[in-house]
Amino acid sequence: MLKSNIKVLTPNKNKQKYYGVDYFASLYDGSHYTFKYYGSSIDELMIYRDERVIFNSDKFNIFKTDLSSIEHNQIIGLFQNPDIYHSLDSINCIIEVLSIYNHGLFIETNSDKILKDIDLLKEFSKNHPLLIAIPINSYKTFDSLLLDKQANLENMSKIINKLVEAGLNVGIVFKPLIPRINDSIAELKKIIEKCDDLQVKFIYPSFTLYFDSYKIKNFYDIIEKERPELRNYYFDNYGFKFSWESENLGELKKVLVFNSKKSKIKYAMKDIIDLYRDDNFTQLKLF
């Protein structure tokens, strides 16, 4: 049974963030496994729910009712905690109800199941705002429990290429950036260069890593097993703080701005939002 106090649609209180969505939608039980260890500044829902990950049909019924009661022309956000395609082979049921009530969609996914929905998404995008963000954590696979092995740019290139060829608004989200693991200057340069080749519309990195008392304990447990040589560095520089930033932060920002501008890839949230909705937003500074 679905508890009556669980919200399926949550208003976005800051429309200049989170890709300008109007509402966050939660249609699943459970969480993406990486949220056991950390969250990032672009993650709307950072909590880890230790339960089976499954699409909840009761929540979907509430979702349909809620969409009928809010004003039309809203952007609904499907963020990757967990991935909307985890238990679904297609999001046709979601697209159908969004179309009925004339709402737009932001979707964050790195599932190749989205390729089966290309025609569906192309048709939807003719009359509704649509933005697709592909999360990546590296250029190539990192062998670590902390990082989703699927979520690297080499693996995602085929998906991105197909979406770009279909004329859809697609870009990448680079998250998380973990100090001394995937935060090198060279890594970001390679990612931006590849994004230029793929002709993505935007790149948005999350430079801040977030924890709570549960996450940081789990994070350090993995470091102890996989990268014990980093333990002292982390303790000396971050300890048990709940927000971490790379020592390369200043240079990473410079590279992001210079290389993205050179490649004509959007990197500021205001410009990314403008890709798919025509509202007048106040300019948002990235940093």
MARSEDREN-756300 format. One line per field, with one value per residue (C-alpha): residue number from 1; x, y, z. Coordinates in nm, 4 decimals, always signed. Layout:
N
seq <- NUM/...
xx <- X/...
yy <- Y/...
zz <- Z/...
//
This chain:
287
seq <- 1/2/3/4/5/6/7/8/9/10/11/12/13/14/15/16/17/18/19/20/21/22/23/24/25/26/27/28/29/30/31/32/33/34/35/36/37/38/39/40/41/42/43/44/45/46/47/48/49/50/51/52/53/54/55/56/57/58/59/60/61/62/63/64/65/66/67/68/69/70/71/72/73/74/75/76/77/78/79/80/81/82/83/84/85/86/87/88/89/90/91/92/93/94/95/96/97/98/99/100/101/102/103/104/105/106/107/108/109/110/111/112/113/114/115/116/117/118/119/120/121/122/123/124/125/126/127/128/129/130/131/132/133/134/135/136/137/138/139/140/141/142/143/144/145/146/147/148/149/150/151/152/153/154/155/156/157/158/159/160/161/162/163/164/165/166/167/168/169/170/171/172/173/174/175/176/177/178/179/180/181/182/183/184/185/186/187/188/189/190/191/192/193/194/195/196/197/198/199/200/201/202/203/204/205/206/207/208/209/210/211/212/213/214/215/216/217/218/219/220/221/222/223/224/225/226/227/228/229/230/231/232/233/234/235/236/237/238/239/240/241/242/243/244/245/246/247/248/249/250/251/252/253/254/255/256/257/258/259/260/261/262/263/264/265/266/267/268/269/270/271/272/273/274/275/276/277/278/279/280/281/282/283/284/285/286/287
xx <- +0.0000/+0.1174/+0.1406/-0.0907/+0.1817/+0.4161/+0.4364/+0.4652/+0.4961/+0.7090/+0.7299/+1.0717/+1.1120/+1.4006/+1.3167/+1.6644/+1.8119/+1.7524/+1.7122/+1.4159/+1.1698/+0.8458/+0.7898/+1.0006/+0.8286/+0.8944/+0.7458/+0.9718/+1.0435/+1.4133/+1.7163/+2.0071/+2.2778/+2.5361/+2.3217/+2.4318/+2.7702/+2.7127/+2.4984/+2.5898/+2.4822/+2.2582/+2.0749/+1.7274/+1.6685/+1.9833/+1.8292/+1.9075/+1.6067/+1.7270/+1.4500/+1.3813/+1.3975/+1.0686/+0.8235/+0.5280/+0.1925/+0.0112/+0.2414/+0.1820/-0.1937/-0.1424/+0.0902/-0.1861/-0.4302/-0.1806/-0.1003/-0.4670/-0.4904/-0.1884/-0.1871/-0.0874/+0.2502/+0.4592/+0.7947/+0.8066/+1.1503/+1.2464/+1.5843/+1.8016/+1.7283/+1.6522/+1.6612/+1.3112/+1.3946/+1.5046/+1.1823/+1.0312/+1.1154/+0.9444/+0.8129/+0.5178/+0.2725/+0.4396/+0.4609/+0.0946/-0.0293/+0.2071/+0.0685/-0.2917/-0.2355/+0.0133/+0.3240/+0.6915/+0.9633/+1.3175/+1.4666/+1.7988/+1.8973/+2.1854/+1.9740/+1.9975/+1.6243/+1.5702/+1.6729/+1.3526/+1.1616/+1.3320/+1.0317/+0.8036/+1.0264/+1.0645/+0.6870/+0.6438/+0.9081/+0.7198/+0.4638/+0.6199/+0.9465/+1.1909/+1.5450/+1.7519/+2.0551/+2.2936/+2.4845/+2.8522/+3.1239/+3.4322/+3.5647/+3.6447/+3.5317/+3.6668/+3.6836/+3.5220/+3.2029/+3.1702/+3.1118/+2.8492/+3.0579/+2.7999/+2.8091/+3.1204/+3.1299/+3.2705/+2.9790/+2.7245/+2.8493/+2.6234/+2.3150/+2.4088/+2.4843/+2.1450/+1.9601/+2.1530/+2.0828/+1.7130/+1.7318/+1.6583/+1.7939/+2.0576/+2.3606/+2.5663/+2.5845/+2.9328/+2.8881/+3.0192/+3.3645/+3.5494/+3.8825/+4.1880/+3.9694/+3.8019/+3.8678/+4.1746/+4.2033/+4.2904/+3.9717/+3.7480/+3.9317/+3.8817/+3.5133/+3.4520/+3.6447/+3.4324/+3.1142/+3.2175/+3.2557/+2.9136/+2.7549/+2.5752/+2.3844/+2.5230/+2.7575/+2.6913/+2.9387/+2.8560/+3.1673/+3.0424/+3.0122/+2.7549/+2.7252/+2.5275/+2.6418/+2.5206/+2.6733/+3.0143/+3.0595/+2.9768/+3.2065/+3.5028/+3.4346/+3.4805/+3.7911/+3.9394/+3.8875/+3.9674/+4.1957/+4.3519/+4.6308/+4.3727/+4.2480/+4.4973/+4.4554/+4.0785/+4.0973/+4.3511/+4.1648/+3.7964/+3.7512/+3.3792/+3.2590/+2.9340/+3.0472/+3.3706/+3.5262/+3.8301/+4.1620/+4.1548/+3.8291/+3.9623/+4.1354/+3.8391/+3.6090/+3.8480/+3.8725/+3.4943/+3.4287/+3.7091/+3.6779/+3.2971/+3.2841/+3.5385/+3.3206/+2.9987/+2.8545/+2.6209/+2.7497/+2.5580/+2.2241/+2.0394/+2.1517/+2.0691/+1.7180/+1.6745/+1.7382/+1.3907/+1.1701/+1.1046/+1.0277/+1.2165/+1.4488/+1.6852/+2.0445/+2.1919/+2.5622/+2.7140/+2.9625
yy <- +0.0000/+0.3483/+0.5726/+0.8723/+1.1205/+1.0263/+1.2955/+1.1961/+1.5498/+1.7993/+2.1641/+2.3013/+2.6041/+2.7445/+2.7434/+2.8705/+2.5386/+2.1742/+2.2475/+2.4744/+2.1970/+2.2970/+1.9661/+1.6674/+1.3335/+1.0252/+0.7118/+0.4453/+0.2746/+0.2472/+0.4434/+0.4333/+0.2432/+0.5242/+0.7394/+0.5055/+0.6787/+1.0420/+1.2965/+1.5892/+1.9511/+1.8769/+1.5881/+1.6923/+1.3893/+1.2837/+1.0384/+0.6677/+0.4387/+0.0899/-0.1049/-0.2916/-0.0643/-0.0972/+0.1207/+0.1842/+0.1627/+0.3247/+0.6249/+0.6381/+0.6547/+0.9439/+1.1004/+1.0958/+1.2549/+1.5206/+1.6125/+1.6778/+1.9162/+2.1416/+2.4152/+2.3128/+2.3813/+2.2673/+2.0892/+1.7558/+1.6323/+1.2646/+1.2554/+0.9458/+0.8313/+0.5748/+0.5722/+0.5891/+0.2996/+0.0684/-0.1364/+0.0030/-0.0887/+0.2272/+0.5480/+0.5539/+0.5561/+0.8694/+1.0471/+0.9707/+1.1333/+1.4311/+1.4868/+1.4721/+1.7535/+1.9436/+1.9185/+1.9134/+1.6758/+1.6744/+1.3266/+1.2136/+0.8647/+0.6591/+0.3568/+0.2340/+0.1597/+0.5219/+0.4321/+0.2306/+0.5497/+0.7765/+0.8006/+0.8540/+1.1326/+1.2959/+1.3134/+1.4425/+1.7126/+1.8604/+2.0135/+1.9897/+2.1020/+1.8111/+1.7993/+1.4831/+1.4681/+1.1719/+1.1280/+1.0329/+1.0034/+0.9633/+0.9363/+0.5666/+0.3091/+0.3413/+0.0148/+0.1233/+0.0490/+0.4246/+0.4841/+0.3339/+0.1395/+0.2014/+0.5780/+0.6722/+0.8757/+0.5974/+0.3713/+0.6487/+0.7727/+0.5434/+0.6540/+1.0203/+0.9951/+0.8384/+1.1022/+1.3838/+1.2337/+1.2345/+1.6108/+1.5912/+1.8301/+1.6180/+1.6896/+1.5375/+1.5789/+1.5120/+1.3797/+1.3052/+1.4599/+1.2718/+1.4240/+1.2282/+0.9751/+1.1363/+1.5094/+1.5550/+1.8465/+1.6061/+1.4064/+1.7119/+1.8235/+1.4822/+1.4845/+1.8283/+1.7337/+1.4206/+1.6206/+1.8517/+1.5509/+1.4198/+1.7646/+1.7642/+2.0766/+2.1114/+1.9873/+2.0499/+1.9305/+1.9018/+2.0206/+1.9549/+1.6159/+1.5860/+1.3424/+1.2756/+1.0645/+0.7449/+0.8160/+0.9260/+0.6118/+0.3960/+0.6075/+0.5649/+0.1915/+0.1619/+0.3799/+0.1570/-0.1486/-0.0046/+0.2968/+0.2872/+0.5149/+0.7980/+0.7557/+0.9916/+1.2528/+1.2520/+1.2638/+1.5481/+1.7593/+1.6748/+1.4599/+1.4057/+1.7248/+1.6838/+1.8779/+1.8242/+2.0050/+1.9133/+2.0849/+2.1346/+2.3289/+2.6616/+2.5098/+2.2810/+2.5840/+2.7647/+2.4631/+2.4189/+2.7793/+2.8176/+2.4795/+2.4781/+2.8263/+2.7208/+2.4216/+2.6281/+2.3920/+2.5405/+2.5088/+2.7685/+2.6576/+2.9613/+2.8816/+2.5127/+2.5976/+2.8268/+2.5293/+2.3950/+2.6493/+3.0090/+3.1520/+3.4613/+3.3380/+3.5576/+3.4871/+3.2200/+3.2195/+2.8737/+2.9225
zz <- +0.0000/-0.0782/+0.2226/+0.1907/+0.2895/+0.0031/-0.2626/-0.6260/-0.7635/-0.5721/-0.6832/-0.7733/-0.5498/-0.7531/-1.1254/-1.2111/-1.1019/-1.1862/-1.5574/-1.4955/-1.4187/-1.2492/-1.0694/-0.9701/-1.0215/-0.8063/-0.9610/-0.8111/-0.4850/-0.4005/-0.5148/-0.7561/-0.5681/-0.5860/-0.3554/-0.0792/-0.1007/-0.2040/-0.3813/-0.6043/-0.6334/-0.9320/-0.7661/-0.6613/-0.4395/-0.2523/-0.0076/-0.0277/+0.0118/+0.0964/-0.0717/-0.3922/-0.6957/-0.8827/-1.0726/-0.8420/-1.0243/-0.7310/-0.7554/-1.1291/-1.0731/-0.8329/-1.0903/-1.3527/-1.1106/-1.0046/-1.3661/-1.4299/-1.1354/-1.1986/-1.4607/-1.8119/-1.9755/-1.6802/-1.7096/-1.5254/-1.4174/-1.4094/-1.2367/-1.2030/-0.8493/-0.9727/-1.3528/-1.5008/-1.7339/-1.4530/-1.4585/-1.7792/-2.1368/-2.2585/-2.1044/-2.3421/-2.0504/-1.9111/-2.2457/-2.3098/-1.9908/-2.0281/-2.3768/-2.2581/-2.0088/-2.2260/-2.0066/-2.1015/-1.9849/-1.8531/-1.8312/-1.6862/-1.7971/-1.9306/-2.0181/-2.3755/-2.3546/-2.4483/-2.8028/-2.8389/-2.7551/-3.0091/-3.2421/-2.9433/-2.8094/-3.1509/-3.1887/-2.8324/-2.8825/-3.1800/-2.9440/-2.5969/-2.4386/-2.4036/-2.2651/-2.2172/-1.9862/-1.9981/-1.6689/-1.6967/-1.4344/-1.6559/-2.0084/-1.9728/-1.7168/-1.3624/-1.1729/-0.8483/-0.6587/-0.6109/-0.9824/-1.2086/-1.4620/-1.7338/-1.6928/-1.8883/-2.2072/-2.4240/-2.3297/-2.3707/-2.7092/-2.9118/-2.7176/-2.7429/-3.1136/-3.1891/-2.9880/-3.1574/-3.5007/-3.4109/-3.3555/-2.9821/-2.7183/-2.5458/-2.3306/-2.0529/-1.6778/-1.5400/-1.1862/-0.9329/-0.9291/-0.6555/-0.5477/-0.6638/-0.8484/-1.1518/-1.1092/-1.3287/-1.5696/-1.8515/-1.7867/-1.8262/-2.1406/-2.3022/-2.2100/-2.3599/-2.6748/-2.7172/-2.6498/-2.9332/-3.1651/-3.0601/-3.1083/-2.7752/-2.6807/-2.3279/-2.0594/-1.6921/-1.4282/-1.0614/-0.8815/-0.5276/-0.3603/-0.0807/+0.2083/+0.5205/+0.8158/+0.6467/+0.3066/+0.4300/+0.6389/+0.3366/+0.1187/+0.3540/+0.3777/+0.0017/+0.0056/+0.2751/+0.0529/-0.2887/-0.2459/+0.1024/-0.0197/-0.0371/+0.3195/+0.4844/+0.2115/+0.2586/+0.6371/+0.6304/+0.3751/+0.4277/+0.7367/+0.7897/+0.6227/+0.4331/+0.1244/-0.0684/-0.3620/-0.5669/-0.5090/-0.8872/-0.8699/-0.9957/-1.2966/-1.3710/-1.3926/-1.6255/-1.8541/-1.8543/-1.9565/-2.2105/-2.3820/-2.3827/-2.5340/-2.7950/-2.8852/-2.8637/-2.6024/-2.3425/-1.9852/-1.7812/-1.6379/-1.7739/-2.1278/-2.0866/-1.9694/-2.2703/-2.4998/-2.4369/-2.2719/-2.3638/-2.0199/-1.9103/-1.6384/-1.4416/-1.5385/-1.3131/-1.2427/-1.2669/-0.9891
//
